[in-house]
Amino acid sequence: MKTILVVDDSLDIQASLKFFLEDEGYLCHGVLSPDSALDYVAKNSVDLVLLDMNFSQNTTSGAEGLTAIEALKELDPLLPVIVMTGWATLDLAVKALTTGAADFIEKPWQDERLAHAIKLQLNTRRDKQDLARLTQEKQRSIAPQSALHAYSTQKQQVLSQLENLAKSDMNILLTGENGTGKSYYAQFIHQHSTRSRASFIALNMGALSDELFNSEVFGHKKGAFTGASQDRLGAFTLAEDGTLFLDEIANLSAQSQAKLLHVLEERKYTALGSSKVLENKARIISATNADLSEAIANELFRQDLYYRLNTVEIEIPPLRSCKDDILPLANQFLTSFCKQYDKPALSLAQCAKQALLNYGFPGNVRELKHIIERVIFMANGQQITAQDLMLSATTSNNKPNVQHTVDMTLSIDEVIEHALLSRLEHFNGNASKAAKSLGMSRSAWYRKMSKYDAV
């Protein structure tokens, strides 16, 4: 429900407008002076202001109203201000509109005219907010649009569960190994929810330092800190009425965990440099490859935050347990990359298909995608052979052998990727231990992994 602030020194006018506005379906709050209006807008969410132009006795100049318009627009540039006065002149109307007013209504007002003006300005505000969100979303980590296809029984069961859960507004925790495509599953939930027309915003929590957390998650106002040259919308604001996906949630510091818990409990937050309290209207989906029970036992993750995040917990199965999905996915990636790189159509030879089915995929779907992307440049003919795939040897139970060999013809990026996946496999998917074994921080590990992470 939209909130309208009435600024008028007449209690009779306020009462009349409150009755009219609430009958139209709006929330209404009234104040008696411009100073009170500024204080209220600074601390509360307001969608539109109805502003009288004169507050001092024997004053009809409208100067107080003009000053108030400028101050209100300084607080919130997108806030529509409709001015109302019983001393209307053409000159005053022009001054009000050039100062930043959205419309000019003469008292006594006509209900239909006022209702139309309010609706028009609220729609305009919504369009401007949507444009601001879209502009900033281009700079954010937004999960790509993608359809999930299930061929294995395990994957079909997961998608069926998620499709049912999508209809609710409950928070969902996705668990599973690195590279299983948890961001795609999060997007699948969003696409099948009642929020699908709103934004889907994804944040990699493992790559956020404590210094960046507030700005990225809650936003900031211009001048809030050195380098804050303009207002920035936070992820909670961008995901308003939509879905906020918090990836690698286990890698948040204790300080950031406390801040996130507070927002989830109170459903309110403020941007850096602002005193305005905003309502959290986003649906939360989070994901991790970590064992949160172990992290809680080791006091690395807050148990109360865990309970806030996992109204329901769904484990995404590894690719090696969904063998019916391997070849369809490989062919899907093959078609996509051949088109992307303008390569002639390639196909998998029977030996290549068998090699893929026998492979353990420590990096799961992500690794399969990188293998196919690489092989279209390495294959010598129209058919891709097992040798072209350059897969490591695997054990008989389809789990990868930790003794990998590296082809010396690979690029440095491919060698780094190979090393990361090898370490991850050695520590059974535990990213924290893998990072430590390479002398890297958890945030550095996730920044490096994100370079190779397409799913």
N, C-alpha and C positions, 0 to 999 in steps of 0.2 A: 504494500500500500504506500502511495506517494505521500510525502510530508510537505505541507505548505506552511510557511511562516508569514503571519500577518503582522505588519509593523504599523501601528496606528495609535495615537494618544487618546482616542475615543473608545471607551469600553463598549459603548453601544454599537459602534461600527465593528469592533472585534466580535461581539456576540452575534451580530447579524451575519458576518462573513463565516464565522465558525459553523453556524447552523446550515448555511448554504453549502459550504465546502464538504462537510461531513455527509450531507444528503447526496452529494455528488460522488462519494466514495473515497475522499481523501482524509488523511490525518491532518489536524490543524493545531498550530501552536501560536499564541499571540504574545507580543511584547509591546511596550509603550514608547520605546525610544530607539533611535538608530544605534546608540551604544549597546543597548541590550540585545539588539539584533545581531550586531557584530560578535558579541560574546557568545550568543547561542549558535551562530553558524560556525564559529571557530571550534566548537566542542561537539556539535551534533550533525547528523546527516540531514540535509535539507534539499528538497528537489526543486523548490520554487519559492520566491519571495514576492508577496504583495506589499508594496511600500507606499505609505503616505508621503507627500512631498513637504508638508509643513508641520512643525511641532511646537514652535514658540507662538505665544499669543500675539495677535495683530501682525503676523508675518504671512505673506502670501507669495513670497518671491520664489519658493521652491529650492532655495539654496541648501537647506539642510538635507533635502532629498537627494540633490545632485551629489553632495559630498558622500552621502551614504551609499549611493550607487557605486562610486569609484572604490570605496573601501570594501564593499561586498564582492565586487569583481576581482579585487586584489586577493581576497581570501580564496575564492573559487571562480576562476575565469569562465567555467561552463555553467555557472548558476544563473538561471533566467530570473530577471527582476522585472516585474510588471508594476509600473508606478500608477498610483491612484490619487486624484486630487479634485477638490470641489472648486478650485481656482484655476481652471484650465485655460491656457492661452496657446496659440500656435508657437510662439517663441519658446515657451517653457517645454512644450512637447518636443520640439527640435533639439533643445539642449539636453533633455533627458535621454533621447534616443542616441544622440551622438556621444553622450557620456558612457553609455553601455546598457541602458534599459532595453528590454526586449519588446515592450509594448506600453501603451499609454491609455489608461481608462479614466473616463471622467465620472465623478460622483454627481448624483446618485447613479450607480451602475445598472446596466441591464443584465439580468441573469444569463440569458443566452449568449450575449456578447462576451461576458466574463468567462463563462464555461468554455466557450470556443477558444478564447485566447490562452487559457490555462492548458487545455489539451494540446494545442498547437505548440506551445513552448516546451511542454514536457516531452513531446515527441522529438522536437529539435534537440533538446538536451540529450535524449537517449541516442540519437544518431551521432552526435558529436562524441559522446562517450564511447560508442562502438568504434568509431573511426580511430580514436586515441588508442583503444585496446588493440585494434588490428595493426596499427603502426608499431606498437611496442611488441606485439606477439612475433613479428618478423625478426626481432632481435633476441627472442627467447628460444629455449630448447623446447620446441613443440614436436610431439610425437607425430611421425608422418601418417597420413591416411593410408590404411592398408586393410584389405579384407583377409580374415583368417580362414583358411580352409583346413578341415579336419578329415583325415583318412583313417587314422588309427582309432581304436576304441577308446584309448586313454584320453586322447585329445578331444574326441567328440563328447565325452563325459564332462570334461572341464568346461568346454564351451557351452554345453547345456546348462550347467550349474551357473555360469556367469551370466548367461542370458536371463535366467530367472532372477538372479540377484540384482541385475541392472535395473529392474523395475522398482526396486526399493531405493531409499536414500541412505542406507547404512554405509559406514566406512568399511572398506575391504582391504585386507592385507594379502598381497601376492608374494609367495615364497618360491624358492627353487634356485637351481644352479645359475651361474652366470651364463648369459647368451641364450637362455631359453625363450627370450622374446617377451618378457613381462610388460614392457611398454606397449607392445601390440595388444596384449590381453587387456591392459588398462584402457586403451583406446576402444577396444571391442565393447567393453562395459559402457563407456560413454556413448558410443553410437547406438546402443540398444536401450538407452535410458530416456527418461522424459526430459533430460537436460541436453539432448543431442544437438539442439539448435544453438546452444550457448558454447562458450569457449572450452577447449581442452588445453590446459597448461601443464607442461611437464618440467620438473626441476630435478637435477641430479644433486641430491643432498651431499653426496660424497665429495663433490667438487667445491662446496661452499665453505669458506672459512667463517669464523665467528664475525669477522669484520663485514663480510659480504651478506651474511644471513639476513639481517634486519632490512637492508635495502632491497634485496632480491625478493624476499618473502612478503614484506609489509609495505615496501615502497618508501620514498622520501620526498620531502619538499625542497624546493630550490633553496640553497644556502644552508641546508641541514648539517653539512660537513664540507671540508675542503674538497673542491672538485665537483660538488653538487650544483651544476650550472643551470639545471632545470628540474621541474617536477618529474618524478618517475613513479609509475604505477607498479605496485608490488604484485606478486603472483596471486595472492588472495583476492585482490581487486580485479585482476584480469580474468580470474576464473569465477567471478561472481555469477551465480545462477548456473554455473557450469561445473566442470570437474577439475580438481587440482591433483596431479599425479606426483607424488613424492618418491622418487626412485632412490635406491640405496639408503634407506631411512636409518639403517643401523649405524651409519658412519657419522651421524650428527654428534657434535660434542655435547657434554653435559649441559653447558650453558644454553646452547641452541635447543636442546631437548626440552628444557624448562620453559623456554619462550613458546615453543610450539604447543606444549601441553596447556599452557595458560589460554591460548587462543581456542583450542579445541574444547576446553572446559567452559570458558566464558562466552565463546562464540563472538568475541569482539577483539579488535586490534586497532592500533594507531600507526600511521606512517611516521618515519623519522622526521623530526622537526615540526610535527603537527600535534595539536592537542585534540583534534577531532576524533571521536570514537566511531569506528566503522564496524559494521556487522559482517561476520563471516557467513556468507551464504553458499560457499562452495562445498561440493561433495568431495571427500578425501579418499583417494586410492593410494596406497603406499606399497612399496616393494623392497625386498631384500634377498640376498643370497645367503645371509648369515643365519646362524642358529640363535634366534633371539632368546630362547630359554637359557642357553649357555651364557649369552651376553648379560642377561638379567642376573644370573647367579654370580657372575664375575663383577657385578656392579658397573657394567659398561653401558647398560641401557635401562631406562626407567620402566619399572613394571607398570606404573599408572599410565604412562604414555602408551605402552604396549596394549593395554586394555582399551584405550581410547581409539587406537588405530584398527584393532582387529575385531570389530563386531562379528566379522566372519573372516576366516583365513583359508585361502585356497593355494594349494601347492601346484606349481606348473611342472609337469613331468619332463625329464631330460629327453633329448632327441633319441638316445640309444634305446629308450624303452618304448619309443613310438616308431618302430621300423617302417610301418606302412606309410609314414609321412616323408621318409627320407627321399625317395626317388621323385615323388610329385613336387616336393620343394626344390630339389636339384634342377628339375626340368623348368620349373617356374623361374628360378634365378637365371638359368641358362638363357631362356628366351628374353628375359628382361635385360641382361647385360649385353647380349649380342645386339639388341636394338639400341641400347644406350651408347655403345662404343662403335656402332655402325659396322659390325662384323657379320660375315655370312653365317647363316644358321648352322649350328653345330648340334650333334647328338651324342649321347653316351653309348659307347660300345658295351656289350654284355659284361666284359671283364671289369669295366669301370663301374657298372651298376653293382656288381657283386662286391667290388672293393669298398664302395660306399656303404653297402649293407653290413659289411664285416667290420667297419671302422667304429671306434668307440665314441668319437666326437666329444672330447673334453670341453670344447668351446661351444657345443650345442649348435643351435640354428645359426648363430653368428658365425661360427667357424665354417659351417657348410656354405654359407653365403660367400665368405672370403675365398674359400677353396674354388668355387665356381667362377668367381670374378677373376681370380688369378689364372685359371686354366684356359680361359678363352684366348689368352695371349701366349700360352705355353704349348698348346696343342699343335701338332704338325699337319694334321689332316682335318677332314670334315667330321671324323668320329674321334671322340675323346677316349683315350685308353686309360687303363689303370695306372700305367707308368706316368702319364701326363698329370694325373691327380697329385702325385708325390705325397701320398699318405704315409704316415708312420706305421710301423708294425703294431699289431694289436694282439692282445691275449685272447685265449679261446673263449672267455666269458664276455667278449665284446667290450671290455673295459680297456682303455688305452694303456699301453706299456709306457712307463715313465722314461724309458731310454729312447728319446727321440734323436733322430739324426737330422741335420740341417743341410739342405742342398746349397752348395757354395755359389750357385748361380742366382740365388734369391737376392732381392733388393734389401737395403738396410731396414726399410719399414717392415718387410716380410720377416726378416730375422728377428726384429724386436717383437713383432706380433707372435712369432713362434715361441720366443722365450717367455712372454707373458702367459700364453696358454699352457706352456709346459709347467711353469711354476704353479699355476692355478690347478692343473691336474694333479701335481705332486702333493698338494695340500688339500685334495678332495673338495675343491671348489671354495675353500676359505680364502677370501680375498685379502683379509687382514694379514694372515700368515704369509701369503704369497708376496704381498708388498714388503713385509718386514724382511723376508729372505733376500730380497733384491736391494735392501737398504733404502726403500722408498716409504714416504708417509702414505697413509690411506688416501688422502686427497690427491697426492701426486699420482698414485696408482690409477685412480678413477679418471683423472684427466688424461692419462696416457691411454687407458683402455677405451675412453670415449672416442679417441681418434680412429679406432678400428671398429667401434660399436655401431652397427647399422640397425640392430634390433634390440 
